[in-house]
Amino acid sequence: MKAIFRNAEMYSMVFRTLFIFLLFIPTSTFGALKCPDLTVEEKLGPKAYQKVVDSIKINPLKRPPPITVVKSPIRNLYESIPTQENLDINGLKILNQTIKEKNRHISSIFDDDHESLGIVETEFDFQNTWVLFDKAERSDVAPSFVKPSGVVPMVRGKGIPTIVFTTLCQFRRQGIQFGKLKKAFSSIIINYRSILELWTSKPVRDWVLKHPNQKIPESVLVLGVKDTQTYLNLNTILTLSGHRIRTIQLTNANAPETLASVLMGYNKIDALAQDAVRTDQSKNNFFEPNIPIPVRFTLSFELEAFGPY
C-alpha cells in the first residue's frame, strides 16, 4: 500500500511539472515535452486535427499581457539589484546558488510552503564577456512581478518581472558590470508559445504566404523573432543591465516539424498559448497540417553598451 502512495505522489509531481509555464528559454531538459511525432498525428486523422484548429478559432483564449517594453536602462535600477544568496520578497523565496568552477548560477523560486514556483539558470565565461541564458521557468501560480524593498521599479506601482529580477540578481552576483558584456546566447528554444509567435509574426506569415513550401530566410526569421515573448524577455534583461542588442543571429531554425505537431503539443501543455495561432489566414492554407515550421532555434546576440543615461 505504501508503494502505491509513493507512486501516486510521483505521478502527481510529474503532472504538476507539465504545467510549468515556460517564460522564455527552455532547454533540452524538456525534451520529454516535445511535439508528437507525425505518425501520431496520422492516427489522429484530419478530423481530429481540424477539431483542434476549429477550437482555437471558435474559443479564443486571452494571451498573457505582453511584457512592458524597455527601450533604455532605468537609472539606478541595475545597481539596486541585491546580491544576497537568499532573498525573501513578501513570502516569495529565491535561493541563489553558484557553481564556481563553471561560472553557473542557479536560482530556485519557492513559496512559503516550499512549493517550487520556478527556476532560472545562466552561465558566464571567466572573463565576463558573454552570458548563456540556459533556462527560465515560472509556474503560472507564481507572481509575474515582484516589489523587492530598495530596488528601483521597472514599472511604477508593479515592481519588476520575477524572472527578469532573478536573472539580474545572477548578473550582479557574477560581477557583471553595467554594459560590459559583448555577447549573449540562448540555449535551444523549444517553447511552443515562442515557436508559434514566430510562425504567426507578420514578417514570417507574409513571406510564407508568398513563397509556400520554401525555406524561410534567416533575415525574415530574425524580423519575426522580435515579436516573440522570448526575445522581449531577453532584450529587457540585457537593456536593464546596460546592453543594446547590435546584431541577432538565429540558427537551427529550419529543422522543421509540422504545424499539426506544434498545435497538438500546445494543446496538451499550455492552452494559454493556443491564442498565438489564431489568425484569419486559414483560407490561405496557413493552417495546412503538414506545412513545415521552424522549431528548436537558438539566438545569438552581439552587444554594445548604452551610452550615459
C-alpha positions in Angstrom: 0.0 0.0 0.0 2.9 2.4 0.8 4.3 1.7 -2.6 1.0 2.7 -4.2 1.0 6.0 -2.4 4.6 6.7 -3.3 3.8 6.1 -6.9 0.8 8.4 -6.7 2.9 11.2 -5.3 5.5 10.7 -8.0 2.8 10.9 -10.7 1.3 14.0 -9.1 4.7 15.7 -9.1 5.2 14.8 -12.8 1.7 16.1 -13.7 2.4 19.4 -12.0 5.7 19.7 -13.8 4.0 19.5 -17.1 2.1 22.7 -16.3 5.1 24.9 -15.6 4.8 28.0 -17.8 7.9 28.3 -19.9 8.5 32.0 -20.0 11.5 32.5 -22.2 14.3 30.0 -22.5 13.6 26.3 -22.1 16.4 23.9 -22.7 16.9 20.3 -23.9 16.0 19.3 -20.4 12.4 19.5 -21.6 12.8 17.1 -24.5 10.0 15.0 -23.0 7.7 17.8 -23.8 8.4 17.8 -27.5 5.6 17.8 -30.1 4.1 14.4 -31.0 5.5 12.6 -34.0 3.8 12.8 -37.4 2.8 9.1 -37.1 0.8 10.0 -34.0 -0.9 12.8 -35.9 -1.8 10.5 -38.8 -3.5 8.2 -36.3 -5.5 11.2 -35.0 -6.7 11.8 -38.6 -7.7 15.0 -40.4 -11.0 15.4 -38.4 -9.2 15.4 -35.1 -6.7 17.9 -36.3 -9.5 20.2 -37.7 -11.2 20.0 -34.3 -8.1 21.5 -32.7 -7.9 24.3 -35.3 -11.7 25.0 -35.0 -11.4 25.1 -31.2 -8.7 27.7 -31.5 -10.8 29.9 -33.8 -14.1 29.5 -32.0 -12.9 29.7 -28.5 -10.2 32.4 -28.4 -8.2 32.5 -25.3 -6.7 35.5 -23.8 -2.9 35.7 -24.2 -0.9 36.8 -21.2 -0.3 40.5 -21.4 3.0 41.4 -23.2 5.9 42.3 -21.1 6.5 46.1 -20.8 8.9 47.1 -23.5 12.0 48.8 -22.1 13.9 50.9 -24.6 16.7 52.2 -22.4 18.2 51.5 -19.0 16.4 52.8 -15.9 18.6 55.0 -13.8 20.0 53.1 -10.7 17.8 50.0 -11.2 20.7 47.7 -12.0 22.8 49.0 -9.2 19.9 48.4 -6.7 19.6 44.7 -7.5 20.6 42.7 -4.4 23.4 40.0 -4.4 22.5 38.0 -1.4 22.3 34.2 -1.6 18.8 34.0 0.0 16.0 36.5 -0.7 12.5 36.7 0.8 10.2 39.1 -1.0 6.7 39.2 0.6 6.7 35.4 1.0 8.4 34.6 -2.3 11.8 33.0 -1.6 14.7 33.0 -4.0 17.7 30.7 -3.3 20.7 31.7 -5.4 23.4 29.1 -5.9 26.7 29.5 -7.8 28.8 26.6 -9.2 32.1 28.5 -9.3 34.1 26.0 -11.4 31.6 26.5 -14.2 30.5 30.1 -13.5 27.0 28.8 -13.5 24.2 30.3 -11.5 21.0 28.5 -10.4 18.2 30.4 -8.8 15.3 28.4 -7.3 12.0 30.2 -6.6 9.7 28.9 -3.8 6.6 30.0 -1.8 6.2 29.9 2.0 5.2 26.2 1.8 8.4 25.4 -0.1 6.5 24.7 -3.3 8.7 25.2 -6.3 7.5 28.1 -8.4 10.3 28.4 -10.9 14.0 28.2 -11.7 16.5 30.4 -13.6 19.9 29.2 -14.8 22.6 31.2 -16.6 26.3 30.6 -17.3 29.2 33.1 -17.9 32.7 32.9 -19.3 35.5 33.5 -16.8 36.3 36.9 -18.4 32.7 38.1 -18.0 32.4 38.9 -21.7 29.3 36.6 -22.5 26.3 35.1 -20.9 24.4 31.9 -21.8 20.6 32.1 -20.9 20.1 28.5 -20.2 16.8 28.1 -18.5 13.9 30.1 -17.2 10.6 28.7 -15.9 7.9 30.3 -13.9 4.8 28.5 -12.7 1.5 30.1 -13.7 0.7 30.5 -10.0 3.9 32.4 -9.3 3.6 36.2 -9.2 4.6 37.7 -12.5 6.0 40.8 -10.8 7.9 41.3 -7.5 8.5 44.5 -5.5 11.7 44.0 -3.6 12.5 46.6 -0.9 15.1 49.1 -2.1 15.0 48.0 -5.7 14.2 50.7 -8.3 11.0 49.5 -10.1 10.9 48.8 -13.8 7.2 49.6 -13.8 5.9 52.1 -11.4 3.5 50.6 -8.9 4.2 47.0 -10.0 7.9 46.5 -9.5 10.0 44.3 -11.8 9.1 41.0 -13.6 10.0 38.0 -11.4 12.2 36.2 -14.0 13.9 39.5 -15.0 14.7 40.3 -11.4 16.0 36.8 -10.7 18.2 36.9 -13.8 19.6 40.3 -12.9 20.4 39.0 -9.4 22.6 36.4 -11.2 24.3 39.1 -13.3 25.1 41.1 -10.2 26.3 38.0 -8.2 28.6 37.2 -11.1 30.1 40.7 -11.0 28.8 41.7 -14.5 29.5 45.4 -14.8 26.9 47.7 -16.4 27.1 47.4 -20.2 30.3 45.3 -20.2 29.1 42.0 -21.9 30.0 41.6 -25.5 27.8 38.6 -26.5 24.7 36.7 -25.3 23.4 33.3 -26.3 20.3 31.3 -25.6 20.0 27.5 -25.3 17.8 25.7 -27.8 14.4 27.3 -27.6 11.6 24.6 -27.7 9.0 26.8 -26.1 5.8 26.1 -28.0 4.5 29.6 -27.4 7.5 31.3 -28.9 7.6 28.9 -31.9 4.0 29.8 -32.8 4.6 33.5 -32.1 7.5 33.3 -34.5 5.4 31.4 -37.1 2.4 33.9 -36.8 4.6 37.0 -36.8 3.8 39.3 -39.7 7.2 39.1 -41.4 7.2 35.3 -41.4 3.5 34.9 -42.2 3.7 37.4 -45.2 6.8 35.6 -46.6 5.3 32.1 -46.2 2.1 33.1 -48.0 4.1 34.5 -50.9 6.6 31.6 -51.0 4.8 28.4 -50.0 7.0 25.3 -49.3 10.2 27.3 -49.5 12.9 27.6 -46.8 12.4 30.8 -44.8 15.4 33.1 -45.0 17.2 33.8 -41.7 16.7 37.5 -42.3 12.9 37.0 -42.2 13.1 34.8 -39.1 15.2 37.4 -37.3 12.5 40.0 -38.0 9.8 37.7 -36.8 11.6 36.6 -33.6 11.3 40.2 -32.3 7.6 39.5 -31.9 8.1 36.6 -29.5 7.9 36.8 -25.7 11.3 35.0 -25.6 13.1 37.9 -27.4 11.2 40.5 -25.4 12.3 39.0 -22.1 15.9 38.6 -23.2 16.0 42.2 -24.5 14.6 43.5 -21.3 17.2 41.8 -19.2 20.0 43.0 -21.4 18.7 46.5 -21.6 18.3 46.9 -17.9 21.9 45.7 -17.4 23.2 48.4 -19.8 23.4 46.4 -23.1 22.0 47.2 -26.5 21.5 44.3 -29.0 23.5 45.2 -32.1 23.0 42.1 -34.2 20.9 38.9 -34.0 21.6 35.5 -35.4 19.0 32.8 -35.4 20.2 29.2 -36.0 18.8 25.7 -36.2 15.5 27.2 -37.3 15.0 25.1 -40.3 14.9 21.7 -38.6 11.1 21.8 -39.1 8.2 20.0 -37.6 4.7 20.1 -38.9 2.2 22.7 -37.8 0.0 19.9 -36.7 2.7 18.6 -34.3 3.2 22.0 -32.7 -0.5 22.6 -32.4 -1.1 19.3 -30.7 1.9 19.9 -28.4 0.5 23.2 -27.4 -3.0 21.8 -26.9 -1.6 19.3 -24.5 0.7 21.5 -22.5 -0.4 25.1 -22.4 -3.9 26.2 -23.5 -3.0 29.8 -23.0 -0.6 29.6 -26.0 -3.3 28.5 -28.4 -4.3 32.1 -28.9 -0.9 32.6 -30.6 -2.1 30.7 -33.6 -5.5 32.3 -34.1 -5.4 34.0 -37.5 -7.7 34.8 -40.4 -5.2 33.3 -42.8 -6.7 29.8 -42.7 -8.3 30.4 -46.1 -4.8 30.7 -47.5 -3.8 27.3 -46.1 -1.9 28.8 -43.3 -3.3 26.0 -41.1 -2.3 23.3 -43.5 -1.5 20.4 -41.1 1.6 19.2 -42.8 3.2 22.6 -43.6 6.8 22.6 -42.0 7.5 25.3 -39.5 10.8 26.2 -37.9 11.4 24.9 -34.3 14.2 24.4 -31.8 16.1 27.6 -32.7 18.9 29.3 -30.8 19.6 33.1 -30.6 23.0 34.8 -30.5 23.4 38.5 -29.9 26.3 40.8 -30.4 26.0 43.5 -27.8 27.2 47.1 -27.2 27.0 49.3 -24.2 24.4 52.0 -23.8 25.9 55.5 -23.5 25.3 57.7 -20.5 21.7 57.6 -19.3 
